[in-house]
Amino acid sequence: MNDKVHLDHEHVRDLLTAMLRIRRFEEKCFELYQSEKIRGFMHLYDGEEAVSVGVIEALEPKDAIVATYREHGQALARGIEMNALMAELYGKQEGCCRGRGGSMHVFDRATRFYGGNAIVGGGLPLAVGTALGDKMLGRSAITACFFGDGAVDEGSFHESMNLASLWKLPVLFVCENNLYSMGMALERAEAETHIARKAAGYSVASAAVDGMDVVAVEVAARRAIAQIHATSTPYLLECQTYRFRAHSMFDAQLYRTKPEIETWRKKDPVRQLQAWLEQSGMLHADEITGIEADIAAEVGAAVAFAEAGTWEPVEELERFTIMDRVPQ
């Protein structure tokens, strides 16, 4: 496993493009939600794009991913088509889950993307099971499990870390530490706020990284993955990040101040990378303008695809459910 990052023109362009795709997709989703085109719950990812892009850049197609309900970023970074993702948010049959999953339950078998999971910490034991299955089948794949700092409060975090360590499973636990589990500040919920340190209690290797720096995240992820393959043991990577928007579209965000948000916005992972690339001459302004234009066209096409999609017929509402398997 190669744990090096080669920052050539193609690679840095891919990193910036991947983060911009997530950012522009979700900006459009915000507009569509306001106009009631997208309904239900929706949790946006802007500010955290460097985590999903950096980690998934280090993964291979054979690897599995288990995500949270804030998973649009991981889904796009993994390669789920934007058309299918937008149609899923619309609740259309052309969505990756036929419109049945919506924003919080994105799944795609072809890319080994196993969730979207609406339960806080619910993906952790699923990741352990996925890794166990791969190990029993003799596959060399790892499972990357994304979860927020709020999930660390759950018993499933500790149970999953313990089992993964005991059974020597190839799990990359990725904590997206955005400092707030819904509306609870980290220091008010955790006696030990350095989440990476919690791994020591389960004899699991760990590291913390600046989650606003996509290159730093990719480097840390590659090192973690190389160690997982070398030792056949799990690894906890804490990515220290921040969400710029509220926890969900229904959150009044009374638990943090506007000055705090603006301070973090200065660390915007997209702007930081773009500024560095322009200053270093690795990408020029006209090339970035072209990337933005391509993404705008892709987002527009995804909206048109979703708008033209079809609703699930009422007579098929019990399909894929337990009732679908009950003899009539």
N, C-alpha and C positions, 0 to 999 in steps of 0.2 A: 504494500500500500504506500503510495507516494504522499508524504506529509509536507511537501514543499508547495509554495504558491508562486507561480511564474506570472509576474505582472506585465505581460506583453499587451499590445494594443487590443487584440481580440478579447483577451480575458477581462480587462478593465471595462471594455465596452459592454461585454455581456453582463457584468456585475451592475453597472449603472442602468442598463436597459431593464434588467430584471426588477430592480427596485422601483424604477419609474413606472413600469407596467402595473405593479401593485398599487402604487400611490394614485395613479390616474384612474385605475379601475375603481378604487374605493371612493375617490372623490365623486365619480359618476354615481356610484351606489348610494352615496349620501343624498345626492340630488333626487334620485329615483325613489328613495325611501320617503323623502319629504313630500313628493308628489303622489305617494301611495301606490306606486308601481311595484315596489317591493314591500312586503308586509311581514308581520311576525317579528321575532327578535333579530337584531343584527348588531354585531360587535366589530368595530373597525380596527385596523391594524396600523394606521399611519403613525410613524415614529419608530416602529419596530421592524421595518423591512430588512434591515441589515442582518437580523438574526436568522430569519428563514432563508434568505438568499445565501448568506455565508455558510450556513450549515448544509443546506441541500446541494450547494455547489461541490461540497466534499463527498457527497454520497454517490453511490453507483445505482444504476437502474435495478439491480437485483435486491437492493436494500428496501426495507419497509419503513413507512412513516405512520405514526399515530399522532394526531393533533388535538387541539382544543376546539372550543366553539368560535375562537377568533382565528379561523384557519384559512381565510381567503389568500393570505400571503403565501402560506405553505403550499396551497393548492396550485397557485399560478407558478411558483418557483419550481414545483415538481413537474410541471408540464401538462397539467390538466388544461384543456382548451378553454380559452376565455369565453367562447360562444356557449359551451356546455355549462360553464360555471354561472354565467349571467342568466341563462335559461333556468338553471336550478334555483337561483334567487327569486326569479319570477314565478316559480312553481309550475313550470311548463314541462311537458313530457320529454322535450329534447334536452332537458337538464341531465347532468351526469348521474342523478338518482331519480330520473323521471319526474322531478319536481317534488318528490316526497320528502326530501331531506331539508331543503331550504338552506339558509345561511349557516345554520349551526351543525349540520350533519352531512357534510360533503364527503363522498366516498368515490373511489375510482380503482377498480380492481387492476386495470391494465398498468397503472403506475405504482401499484402496491401502496396506495394512499388509503389507510384504514381509519378514517375519521378526521375530523369533526366528532366531538363528543360533548353533549350539553351538560354532563355531570362533572363538577369540579373534581379533578383527580381521577375521573373515570377511565381515562385512557391509559393510566399507568399500569394496572394489572393486565390490560389487553396487550400492551407492548411486551410485558414479560411473557405472556402466552405465545405471542407471535415469534419472539426470539427462541423460546423453548421449542416451538414447532420446527423452526428452521434448523436448529441444532439437531433435533431428533431425525430430521430428514437428510442430514449431512450437508446442508447448504452452508456456504461461507458468508451469507448475508448478515448484516446487522439490522437492528431496529432502532430508529431514531424516534424518541418520544418527547414531544413538545408539551410543556405545561407551564402555568403561571405560578407566581410566588404564593398565591392563595392556596394552591394544591398542596403545598408543603405542610399546611395545617392538617391535612387529611390523613387518616390512618393508611389509606391506600398507598401514599407516598412511601411511608416507612416499611410497610409490608412488601411493596414491590422492590424497593432497594435491597431489603434483606434477602428475598428469594433470588433476585438476580445475582447477588453476591454468592449465596450458598450454592446455587446451581451453575455458577460460572457462565452466565448468559451474555451474549453480545448485544447489550442494550446501551445506546447513547442517550442518557437522560439529559434533556435540554430544558433548563429552567429559564423562561422568559421573565426575568425579574423586573417588572415595571413599577415597583414600589408600592402598588396599591392592589390588594385583592378586593375587587369591586370598590368599595368606599373605605376600606380599612388600611391605614398606613402600615407599612411593614414593621416599623419600630413599635407599633402598638399591638401587633399580633405575634411577633416572634422575639423570644428572649435572645436568640442568636440570629442576628440579621445577615450574617455572611452565610448564605445558603450553601455555598460550595463546601463549607466546613462540616456540614451535617453528614456528608458522605463518609467521613472517617469512622463514624459509629457503626458502619456496615462493611468496613475494610474495602471501600470503593475509592478509586482514584478520582480526583476532581481538579477543576480549575475554574477561575472566574475571569471573565473577559469583558471589555468595553463593547456592549451590544449596540452601540451607535456607530461602530467602525466595522464595515463589512469585511475589510481585508483582515483585520484582527480576528474577527469571528471565524472566517474561513481557515486561517492559520491554526487557531485553537481547535477547530473541529477536525481538521486533518490530523493533528497530533493525537487527539483523543481517539479517532478512528484507527489510527496506526497502532495505538496501544491496545485497543480492544482486539484487533486481529492478532497481535503478537502474544497476548496473554489470555485470550478467551475469557475476559472478565469485563464487567460493566464499567461505565465512566459517567460522572456527573459534570456537566458543563453549565455554569451559571452565566447567563448573558445579561449584563446590567443595562437595561433599556428603559424606555418611557413611551407611553401612549399619549399622543397629542390630543386626541378626542376623549370624550367621556367613556366610561366603562361600556355602556350600550347606548342605543338611541333613546332610551327612556331615563337616562341618568342626568339629574340636575347638576351634578359635579360640585356639590357644596363642600366637599371634604378637602379641596386643594385650591390654591390661589391662582389668579391669572398671572401674577409675576413669576410664580414657580413654573408655570407652563411655558411662559415666554423665555425663561432662562434655558429650559430644556430645548426649546425650538432652535436655539442657537447651535445646538449640537445635532441638528437634523442630519441623519445619515445620508440622505440623498444629496442635499446641498453640500455637505462636507466632501463627499466623493467627487461631485461635479466640480467644485471649486479647485480641489487638488489636481484633478485631471487637466483642467484648463490652464492652471498655473504652471504645471510641469510640462505642458505641451503634448501630453499623451492623447488628448482629444481636443479638437478645436470647436469653437462655438457653432460653426455651421453644421458640423457633424451631429452635435447634440440637438440642434434644431431639427435635423432630419429624423433623429430617433424619436423626438417628441411628436413629430408629424405622423410617423408610422404608428406610434402607440395611440394617438388620437383617432386615427382611422380604424385601428383594431377595436378600440372601445366602442366607437360608433357602430361598427359592424356587429359587435356583440349585442348591443342594445336592439338593433334592428332584428337580429336573429331571435332574440327573446320575445320581442313584440309580436313577431310573426309565428311564434310557437303555438302549440296546441295544448289545451287543458286535458287533464286526465278525465276520461269519461266517468260519469257517476256510477255506472254499473260495474266499474273495475276498482272501486274504492277499497274492497276487501281483498284485492289481489296482493300477494306477497305478505299477507298477515296470517295469524294463526287460523282465522276463520277460513282462509283459502285452503287449508289442509284438513278441515273438518268434513267428514262424509256428509253429503246432503241427503 
